[in-house]
Amino acid sequence: MSKESRDYLEMSFRSVRLFADDGTFSHANLQEIIDIALRDGVVDANEKRVLQNIIGRLTDEEMTREVKAKLESLKIQLG
């Protein structure tokens, strides 16, 4: 029996801390969350849900070219 990954919990807590820090989310912040999702080599449904939630909360100001490029790369990577 495989153990369910709890990385999505770390992703959630980290995103709350990052949003609360200065109220914004940078490319580096997004990369930090993505790295947690990718560290076991599998992005499961819970991790995808957390990522979608984070992306849904990004403001227009946070959606810089760099962030948009990272999101497009992630979309391709996840299929």
N, CA, C and O atoms as a GROMACS GRO file, in nm:
protein
  316
    1MET      N    1   0.084  -0.118   0.000
    1MET     CA    2   0.000   0.000   0.000
    1MET      C    3   0.088   0.124   0.000
    1MET      O    4   0.176   0.137   0.085
    2SER      N    5   0.066   0.214  -0.094
    2SER     CA    6   0.148   0.334  -0.102
    2SER      C    7   0.095   0.442  -0.008
    2SER      O    8  -0.025   0.454   0.016
    3LYS      N    9   0.188   0.518   0.043
    3LYS     CA   10   0.154   0.625   0.137
    3LYS      C   11   0.119   0.750   0.056
    3LYS      O   12   0.191   0.789  -0.035
    4GLU      N   13   0.007   0.812   0.091
    4GLU     CA   14  -0.036   0.934   0.022
    4GLU      C   15   0.061   1.048   0.053
    4GLU      O   16   0.099   1.069   0.168
    5SER      N   17   0.098   1.119  -0.050
    5SER     CA   18   0.185   1.235  -0.034
    5SER      C   19   0.112   1.344   0.041
    5SER      O   20  -0.006   1.370   0.017
    6ARG      N   21   0.182   1.408   0.131
    6ARG     CA   22   0.124   1.519   0.206
    6ARG      C   23   0.190   1.650   0.165
    6ARG      O   24   0.177   1.752   0.233
    7ASP      N   25   0.259   1.647   0.052
    7ASP     CA   26   0.325   1.768   0.003
    7ASP      C   27   0.224   1.880  -0.020
    7ASP      O   28   0.258   1.997  -0.004
    8TYR      N   29   0.102   1.845  -0.057
    8TYR     CA   30   0.002   1.949  -0.082
    8TYR      C   31  -0.025   2.032   0.043
    8TYR      O   32  -0.058   2.150   0.033
    9LEU      N   33  -0.011   1.970   0.161
    9LEU     CA   34  -0.028   2.045   0.285
    9LEU      C   35   0.084   2.147   0.302
    9LEU      O   36   0.059   2.262   0.340
   10GLU      N   37   0.207   2.104   0.275
   10GLU     CA   38   0.320   2.196   0.283
   10GLU      C   39   0.304   2.309   0.182
   10GLU      O   40   0.333   2.425   0.211
   11MET      N   41   0.257   2.274   0.061
   11MET     CA   42   0.234   2.376  -0.041
   11MET      C   43   0.132   2.478   0.007
   11MET      O   44   0.151   2.598  -0.011
   12SER      N   45   0.026   2.431   0.068
   12SER     CA   46  -0.080   2.519   0.116
   12SER      C   47  -0.029   2.612   0.225
   12SER      O   48  -0.050   2.733   0.220
   13PHE      N   49   0.040   2.554   0.324
   13PHE     CA   50   0.092   2.635   0.434
   13PHE      C   51   0.195   2.736   0.384
   13PHE      O   52   0.196   2.852   0.426
   14ARG      N   53   0.280   2.692   0.293
   14ARG     CA   54   0.383   2.782   0.239
   14ARG      C   55   0.319   2.895   0.161
   14ARG      O   56   0.363   3.010   0.172
   15SER      N   57   0.216   2.866   0.083
   15SER     CA   58   0.152   2.972   0.004
   15SER      C   59   0.083   3.073   0.095
   15SER      O   60   0.086   3.193   0.067
   16VAL      N   61   0.022   3.027   0.203
   16VAL     CA   62  -0.040   3.120   0.298
   16VAL      C   63   0.066   3.212   0.355
   16VAL      O   64   0.046   3.333   0.364
   17ARG      N   65   0.179   3.155   0.395
   17ARG     CA   66   0.288   3.235   0.451
   17ARG      C   67   0.341   3.336   0.349
   17ARG      O   68   0.368   3.451   0.382
   18LEU      N   69   0.356   3.291   0.225
   18LEU     CA   70   0.409   3.380   0.122
   18LEU      C   71   0.312   3.492   0.089
   18LEU      O   72   0.353   3.608   0.075
   19PHE      N   73   0.184   3.460   0.076
   19PHE     CA   74   0.083   3.564   0.050
   19PHE      C   75   0.076   3.661   0.168
   19PHE      O   76   0.062   3.782   0.148
   20ALA      N   77   0.087   3.609   0.289
   20ALA     CA   78   0.074   3.693   0.408
   20ALA      C   79   0.198   3.781   0.429
   20ALA      O   80   0.189   3.886   0.492
   21ASP      N   81   0.311   3.737   0.377
   21ASP     CA   82   0.436   3.809   0.398
   21ASP      C   83   0.427   3.952   0.350
   21ASP      O   84   0.451   4.046   0.426
   22ASP      N   85   0.393   3.970   0.222
   22ASP     CA   86   0.381   4.107   0.170
   22ASP      C   87   0.257   4.126   0.083
   22ASP      O   88   0.241   4.230   0.019
   23GLY      N   89   0.172   4.026   0.082
   23GLY     CA   90   0.046   4.037   0.008
   23GLY      C   91   0.059   4.009  -0.140
   23GLY      O   92  -0.039   4.018  -0.214
   24THR      N   93   0.180   3.976  -0.186
   24THR     CA   94   0.200   3.947  -0.328
   24THR      C   95   0.269   3.812  -0.344
   24THR      O   96   0.318   3.752  -0.247
   25PHE      N   97   0.271   3.766  -0.466
   25PHE     CA   98   0.329   3.636  -0.499
   25PHE      C   99   0.417   3.655  -0.620
   25PHE      O  100   0.368   3.692  -0.727
   26SER      N  101   0.546   3.630  -0.606
   26SER     CA  102   0.642   3.652  -0.714
   26SER      C  103   0.671   3.522  -0.790
   26SER      O  104   0.624   3.415  -0.753
   27HIS      N  105   0.749   3.536  -0.895
   27HIS     CA  106   0.794   3.420  -0.972
   27HIS      C  107   0.870   3.325  -0.880
   27HIS      O  108   0.851   3.203  -0.887
   28ALA      N  109   0.956   3.379  -0.794
   28ALA     CA  110   1.034   3.295  -0.702
   28ALA      C  111   0.942   3.222  -0.605
   28ALA      O  112   0.965   3.105  -0.574
   29ASN      N  113   0.838   3.289  -0.557
   29ASN     CA  114   0.742   3.225  -0.467
   29ASN      C  115   0.671   3.110  -0.538
   29ASN      O  116   0.656   3.002  -0.481
   30LEU      N  117   0.630   3.134  -0.660
   30LEU     CA  118   0.562   3.031  -0.738
   30LEU      C  119   0.655   2.912  -0.761
   30LEU      O  120   0.613   2.797  -0.750
   31GLN      N  121   0.781   2.940  -0.792
   31GLN     CA  122   0.877   2.834  -0.814
   31GLN      C  123   0.896   2.751  -0.688
   31GLN      O  124   0.909   2.628  -0.695
   32GLU      N  125   0.897   2.815  -0.573
   32GLU     CA  126   0.911   2.746  -0.445
   32GLU      C  127   0.797   2.644  -0.426
   32GLU      O  128   0.821   2.531  -0.382
   33ILE      N  129   0.676   2.685  -0.458
   33ILE     CA  130   0.560   2.596  -0.444
   33ILE      C  131   0.566   2.484  -0.547
   33ILE      O  132   0.537   2.368  -0.515
   34ILE      N  133   0.604   2.517  -0.669
   34ILE     CA  134   0.615   2.415  -0.775
   34ILE      C  135   0.722   2.312  -0.739
   34ILE      O  136   0.703   2.193  -0.761
   35ASP      N  137   0.833   2.358  -0.682
   35ASP     CA  138   0.940   2.266  -0.643
   35ASP      C  139   0.890   2.163  -0.541
   35ASP      O  140   0.929   2.047  -0.547
   36ILE      N  141   0.806   2.206  -0.449
   36ILE     CA  142   0.749   2.112  -0.352
   36ILE      C  143   0.665   2.008  -0.424
   36ILE      O  144   0.674   1.888  -0.395
   37ALA      N  145   0.584   2.053  -0.519
   37ALA     CA  146   0.497   1.960  -0.593
   37ALA      C  147   0.579   1.859  -0.674
   37ALA      O  148   0.538   1.744  -0.688
   38LEU      N  149   0.691   1.902  -0.726
   38LEU     CA  150   0.770   1.818  -0.816
   38LEU      C  151   0.875   1.732  -0.745
   38LEU      O  152   0.932   1.643  -0.808
   39ARG      N  153   0.901   1.754  -0.620
   39ARG     CA  154   1.015   1.688  -0.556
   39ARG      C  155   1.004   1.536  -0.550
   39ARG      O  156   1.107   1.468  -0.543
   40ASP      N  157   0.884   1.480  -0.551
   40ASP     CA  158   0.871   1.334  -0.552
   40ASP      C  159   0.851   1.279  -0.693
   40ASP      O  160   0.832   1.159  -0.711
   41GLY      N  161   0.854   1.368  -0.792
   41GLY     CA  162   0.843   1.326  -0.930
   41GLY      C  163   0.701   1.309  -0.981
   41GLY      O  164   0.680   1.279  -1.098
   42VAL      N  165   0.603   1.328  -0.893
   42VAL     CA  166   0.463   1.312  -0.930
   42VAL      C  167   0.384   1.430  -0.876
   42VAL      O  168   0.396   1.465  -0.758
   43VAL      N  169   0.303   1.491  -0.962
   43VAL     CA  170   0.213   1.596  -0.916
   43VAL      C  171   0.074   1.533  -0.910
   43VAL      O  172   0.009   1.512  -1.012
   44ASP      N  173   0.032   1.504  -0.788
   44ASP     CA  174  -0.096   1.434  -0.770
   44ASP      C  175  -0.213   1.531  -0.773
   44ASP      O  176  -0.194   1.653  -0.785
   45ALA      N  177  -0.332   1.477  -0.763
   45ALA     CA  178  -0.454   1.558  -0.773
   45ALA      C  179  -0.461   1.666  -0.665
   45ALA      O  180  -0.505   1.778  -0.692
   46ASN      N  181  -0.418   1.635  -0.543
   46ASN     CA  182  -0.419   1.734  -0.436
   46ASN      C  183  -0.323   1.849  -0.465
   46ASN      O  184  -0.356   1.965  -0.443
   47GLU      N  185  -0.206   1.816  -0.515
   47GLU     CA  186  -0.107   1.920  -0.548
   47GLU      C  187  -0.158   2.006  -0.663
   47GLU      O  188  -0.139   2.128  -0.661
   48LYS      N  189  -0.220   1.945  -0.761
   48LYS     CA  190  -0.277   2.022  -0.872
   48LYS      C  191  -0.387   2.116  -0.822
   48LYS      O  192  -0.397   2.230  -0.866
   49ARG      N  193  -0.468   2.067  -0.730
   49ARG     CA  194  -0.576   2.149  -0.674
   49ARG      C  195  -0.518   2.271  -0.601
   49ARG      O  196  -0.568   2.382  -0.616
   50VAL      N  197  -0.412   2.249  -0.524
   50VAL     CA  198  -0.349   2.360  -0.452
   50VAL      C  199  -0.289   2.460  -0.551
   50VAL      O  200  -0.304   2.581  -0.535
   51LEU      N  201  -0.222   2.409  -0.654
   51LEU     CA  202  -0.164   2.497  -0.756
   51LEU      C  203  -0.273   2.579  -0.825
   51LEU      O  204  -0.257   2.699  -0.846
   52GLN      N  205  -0.383   2.516  -0.860
   52GLN     CA  206  -0.493   2.588  -0.925
   52GLN      C  207  -0.551   2.694  -0.833
   52GLN      O  208  -0.586   2.803  -0.878
   53ASN      N  209  -0.560   2.664  -0.705
   53ASN     CA  210  -0.610   2.760  -0.608
   53ASN      C  211  -0.517   2.881  -0.599
   53ASN      O  212  -0.563   2.995  -0.596
   54ILE      N  213  -0.388   2.855  -0.594
   54ILE     CA  214  -0.289   2.964  -0.588
   54ILE      C  215  -0.298   3.049  -0.714
   54ILE      O  216  -0.303   3.172  -0.706
   55ILE      N  217  -0.300   2.985  -0.828
   55ILE     CA  218  -0.305   3.057  -0.956
   55ILE      C  219  -0.432   3.141  -0.964
   55ILE      O  220  -0.429   3.253  -1.014
   56GLY      N  221  -0.542   3.088  -0.913
   56GLY     CA  222  -0.667   3.161  -0.914
   56GLY      C  223  -0.666   3.286  -0.825
   56GLY      O  224  -0.748   3.375  -0.844
   57ARG      N  225  -0.575   3.292  -0.732
   57ARG     CA  226  -0.565   3.406  -0.640
   57ARG      C  227  -0.466   3.513  -0.687
   57ARG      O  228  -0.458   3.621  -0.628
   58LEU      N  229  -0.390   3.483  -0.791
   58LEU     CA  230  -0.292   3.579  -0.839
   58LEU      C  231  -0.362   3.701  -0.899
   58LEU      O  232  -0.460   3.688  -0.972
   59THR      N  233  -0.311   3.817  -0.867
   59THR     CA  234  -0.366   3.941  -0.922
   59THR      C  235  -0.304   3.971  -1.057
   59THR      O  236  -0.205   3.908  -1.096
   60ASP      N  237  -0.360   4.067  -1.128
   60ASP     CA  238  -0.304   4.108  -1.256
   60ASP      C  239  -0.160   4.156  -1.240
   60ASP      O  240  -0.076   4.130  -1.326
   61GLU      N  241  -0.131   4.225  -1.131
   61GLU     CA  242   0.004   4.276  -1.106
   61GLU      C  243   0.104   4.162  -1.085
   61GLU      O  244   0.221   4.172  -1.123
   62GLU      N  245   0.057   4.054  -1.026
   62GLU     CA  246   0.145   3.939  -1.001
   62GLU      C  247   0.166   3.854  -1.126
   62GLU      O  248   0.262   3.779  -1.136
   63MET      N  249   0.075   3.867  -1.221
   63MET     CA  250   0.084   3.789  -1.344
   63MET      C  251   0.180   3.857  -1.444
   63MET      O  252   0.140   3.899  -1.552
   64THR      N  253   0.304   3.865  -1.402
   64THR     CA  254   0.407   3.923  -1.488
   64THR      C  255   0.439   3.827  -1.602
   64THR      O  256   0.394   3.712  -1.603
   65ARG      N  257   0.515   3.874  -1.698
   65ARG     CA  258   0.557   3.787  -1.808
   65ARG      C  259   0.630   3.664  -1.756
   65ARG      O  260   0.611   3.553  -1.806
   66GLU      N  261   0.713   3.684  -1.654
   66GLU     CA  262   0.790   3.576  -1.596
   66GLU      C  263   0.697   3.470  -1.534
   66GLU      O  264   0.716   3.350  -1.553
   67VAL      N  265   0.598   3.516  -1.459
   67VAL     CA  266   0.503   3.425  -1.396
   67VAL      C  267   0.419   3.353  -1.503
   67VAL      O  268   0.397   3.233  -1.493
   68LYS      N  269   0.373   3.427  -1.604
   68LYS     CA  270   0.296   3.365  -1.711
   68LYS      C  271   0.377   3.258  -1.784
   68LYS      O  272   0.324   3.152  -1.818
   69ALA      N  273   0.506   3.284  -1.807
   69ALA     CA  274   0.593   3.187  -1.871
   69ALA      C  275   0.609   3.062  -1.784
   69ALA      O  276   0.607   2.950  -1.835
   70LYS      N  277   0.624   3.082  -1.654
   70LYS     CA  278   0.637   2.969  -1.562
   70LYS      C  279   0.509   2.885  -1.561
   70LYS      O  280   0.515   2.762  -1.560
   71LEU      N  281   0.395   2.951  -1.563
   71LEU     CA  282   0.267   2.880  -1.564
   71LEU      C  283   0.249   2.802  -1.693
   71LEU      O  284   0.200   2.689  -1.692
   72GLU      N  285   0.288   2.861  -1.804
   72GLU     CA  286   0.278   2.791  -1.933
   72GLU      C  287   0.369   2.669  -1.935
   72GLU      O  288   0.330   2.562  -1.983
   73SER      N  289   0.489   2.684  -1.882
   73SER     CA  290   0.583   2.572  -1.873
   73SER      C  291   0.526   2.461  -1.785
   73SER      O  292   0.536   2.343  -1.818
   74LEU      N  293   0.466   2.499  -1.674
   74LEU     CA  294   0.406   2.402  -1.583
   74LEU      C  295   0.290   2.330  -1.650
   74LEU      O  296   0.274   2.209  -1.635
   75LYS      N  297   0.208   2.405  -1.724
   75LYS     CA  298   0.093   2.346  -1.794
   75LYS      C  299   0.140   2.240  -1.894
   75LYS      O  300   0.081   2.133  -1.904
   76ILE      N  301   0.247   2.270  -1.966
   76ILE     CA  302   0.302   2.175  -2.062
   76ILE      C  303   0.360   2.053  -1.989
   76ILE      O  304   0.341   1.939  -2.031
   77GLN      N  305   0.429   2.079  -1.879
   77GLN     CA  306   0.491   1.972  -1.801
   77GLN      C  307   0.387   1.877  -1.743
   77GLN      O  308   0.410   1.757  -1.737
   78LEU      N  309   0.275   1.930  -1.699
   78LEU     CA  310   0.173   1.848  -1.636
   78LEU      C  311   0.075   1.786  -1.735
   78LEU      O  312  -0.004   1.698  -1.700
   79GLY      N  313   0.082   1.834  -1.858
   79GLY     CA  314  -0.002   1.775  -1.961
   79GLY      C  315  -0.136   1.832  -1.968
   79GLY      O  316  -0.217   1.791  -2.051
   0.00000   0.00000   0.00000
